[in-house]
Amino acid sequence: MTQDNIPEEELVTYLRQEAGREIKEEAAEEERLTETMRQRRQDFAGVAEGAAHAGQRGTAEFDGKVYSGPILATGTDYVTLRLADQEADVYLPTAVWSFTDFVGETPPSVATGMSLRGRLAEHAADDARVRVEVAGGNALMGTIKAVADDHLRMEDADGRDVYVAVDQVRSVIRSTVVH
């Protein structure tokens, strides 16, 4: 049936439906473009913070290691994951990340606004034993004693001072088991 043969009421209905369809298609395309632009402007820390806010599970892979768990905190360049009886502060730029929906009760997450260097300083103030994983898959056990602009000083189990460049730190793992 052509538009010339359509009764006036049906033509009005047809034109409204066509106009509505076009408006919906344009709105959907505009939303898609807006979302694309938002994602282009977002930085890595913003992606992690969004995942934390959505109650997602974070998975970090680096140097043959995989850590996965609910996101407890985000900083300007790190994410804290809850593991079994441990928490891991993982340096964002050194891992491949994925974020998926978390099944179960989502723990509250905090956006700290702190850098990994600041988090390292908190560990030093706590004087707790930690495992610091560094580039290449190596790990150091001990307590962080001092954090400078570009390195940290740890005391290992033998009482030796060990120095690590901050940019070599991949994660800091600490036990959550109370003794």
C-alpha positions in Angstrom: 0.0 0.0 0.0 1.5 3.4 -0.9 1.0 6.6 1.1 -1.4 7.9 -1.5 -3.9 5.1 -0.8 -3.7 5.3 3.0 -6.7 6.9 4.7 -5.9 10.1 6.6 -6.1 8.6 10.1 -3.9 5.7 9.2 -1.4 8.0 7.5 -1.1 10.2 10.6 -0.5 7.0 12.7 2.0 5.8 10.2 3.9 9.1 10.2 4.0 9.3 14.0 5.3 5.7 14.2 8.0 6.5 11.7 9.0 9.7 13.4 9.1 7.9 16.8 11.3 5.1 15.3 13.7 7.6 13.9 13.9 9.6 17.2 14.6 6.3 19.1 17.3 5.3 16.6 18.9 8.7 16.8 18.8 8.7 20.6 20.3 5.2 20.7 23.2 6.3 18.4 23.7 9.4 20.6 23.9 7.3 23.7 26.4 5.0 22.1 28.6 7.9 21.0 28.3 9.5 24.5 29.4 6.2 26.1 32.3 5.9 23.7 33.5 9.4 24.5 33.1 8.8 28.3 35.3 5.7 28.0 37.9 7.5 26.0 38.2 10.2 28.7 38.4 7.8 31.6 41.8 6.9 33.1 42.8 3.4 34.4 42.1 4.4 38.1 38.6 5.6 37.0 37.9 2.3 35.4 38.9 0.4 38.6 36.9 2.8 40.8 33.8 2.3 38.6 34.2 -1.4 38.9 34.5 -1.1 42.7 31.5 1.1 42.9 29.5 -1.5 40.8 30.5 -4.2 43.3 32.6 -6.1 40.8 35.4 -8.6 41.3 38.8 -7.6 40.1 41.3 -10.0 38.6 45.0 -8.9 38.2 47.5 -10.9 36.2 51.2 -10.2 36.2 54.5 -12.1 36.1 52.6 -15.5 36.0 50.5 -14.6 39.0 46.8 -14.2 39.2 45.0 -12.5 42.0 41.2 -12.3 42.0 38.7 -11.1 44.6 36.3 -8.4 45.6 37.6 -4.8 45.4 38.1 -3.4 48.9 39.8 -0.1 47.9 41.0 1.9 45.0 43.7 4.5 44.9 45.2 6.7 42.2 47.3 3.9 40.9 46.5 0.7 42.8 43.6 -1.6 43.8 43.2 -3.6 47.0 41.7 -7.0 46.5 40.4 -9.4 49.2 41.9 -12.8 48.9 41.5 -15.8 51.1 42.9 -14.7 54.5 44.9 -11.9 52.8 44.6 -8.6 51.1 46.6 -7.5 48.1 47.5 -4.0 47.0 48.2 -4.4 43.3 49.8 -1.6 41.2 47.4 -0.9 38.4 49.8 -0.2 35.5 51.8 -3.4 35.9 48.9 -5.9 35.6 46.4 -7.0 33.1 43.0 -6.4 34.7 39.5 -7.8 34.2 36.4 -6.9 36.2 33.4 -9.2 36.4 30.2 -9.3 38.5 30.7 -10.5 42.0 28.5 -13.3 43.2 27.6 -13.0 46.9 27.6 -10.1 49.3 29.8 -7.3 48.1 32.0 -5.8 50.7 32.1 -2.1 50.9 34.8 -0.4 48.8 36.6 2.8 49.5 38.2 5.2 47.0 41.2 6.4 49.0 42.7 9.0 46.6 46.1 7.7 47.7 48.9 6.5 45.6 50.7 3.1 45.9 53.6 5.0 47.4 51.3 6.4 50.1 49.9 2.9 50.7 53.5 1.6 51.2 54.0 4.4 53.8 50.9 3.1 55.6 52.4 -0.4 55.7 55.6 1.0 57.1 53.7 2.8 59.8 51.9 -0.5 60.7 55.2 -2.3 60.9 53.4 -5.5 59.8 55.1 -8.4 57.9 54.2 -8.2 54.3 55.2 -9.9 51.0 56.3 -7.4 48.4 56.2 -8.8 44.9 58.5 -7.1 42.4 59.1 -7.2 38.7 60.2 -10.5 37.3 58.2 -12.6 39.8 60.5 -12.2 42.8 59.1 -11.6 46.3 60.5 -10.2 49.5 59.2 -11.0 52.9 59.6 -8.6 55.8 58.5 -5.3 57.2 58.6 -2.0 55.3 60.7 0.4 57.4 60.8 3.5 55.2 59.4 4.8 51.9 61.3 7.5 50.0 60.2 9.2 46.7 61.7 6.4 44.5 62.4 3.5 46.8 61.5 1.7 50.0 63.6 0.0 52.6 62.6 -3.3 54.0 63.9 -5.4 56.8 63.9 -9.1 55.8 63.5 -12.1 58.1 67.3 -12.2 58.6 67.4 -8.5 59.8 69.0 -7.3 56.6 68.1 -4.0 55.0 66.8 -4.5 51.4 66.1 -1.6 49.1 63.5 -1.8 46.3 62.7 0.8 43.7 59.0 1.8 44.0 58.4 1.4 40.3 59.5 -2.3 40.6 56.7 -3.1 43.1 53.9 -5.1 41.6 51.9 -5.9 44.8 52.0 -6.0 48.5 50.3 -8.9 50.2 49.4 -9.0 53.9 47.7 -11.5 56.1 44.3 -10.7 57.5 44.4 -13.5 60.0 44.6 -12.2 63.6 47.1 -14.0 65.7 
